[in-house]
């Protein structure tokens, strides 16, 4: 959750383009927590090292795609940011 301090600090210093609301912080926290739990489960369940790496990369890739979609709308779903 330390990652959430980056946008919070940017907002305190008045960086243009960083205007998060409480909902943005909650959504980011849920996504980071979900990715962390998913990685933890993958590391406990998957035994082969190569598959562990693949599972973690897939989870982080999904996190990045969802984050980017919510932020700027790279895919164009109705969930995209303004």
ZIMO-V662755 format. One line per field, one symbol per residue. ss: DSSP state (@ for helix, = for strand, . for the rest). psi: psi as a letter, one per 30 degrees, with the letter a starting at -180 (. if undefined). burial: I if it has 24 or more other C-alpha atoms within 12 Angstrom, else O. A space follows every 50 residues. Layout:
ss = ???
psi = ???
burial = ???
This chain:
ss = ...@@@@@@@@@.........@@@@@@@@@@@@@@@@@@@@@@@@...@@ @@@@@@@@@@@@@@@@@@@@@@..........
psi = fffffeeeeeeeghkkfjikleeeeeeeeeeeeeeeeeeeeefeekekee eeeeeeeeeeeeeeeeeeeeefhfeglffkl.
burial = OOOOOOIOOOOOOOOOOOOIOOOOIOOIOOIIOOIOOIIOOIOOOOOOOO OOOOIIOOIIOOIOOIIOOIIOOOOOOOOOOO
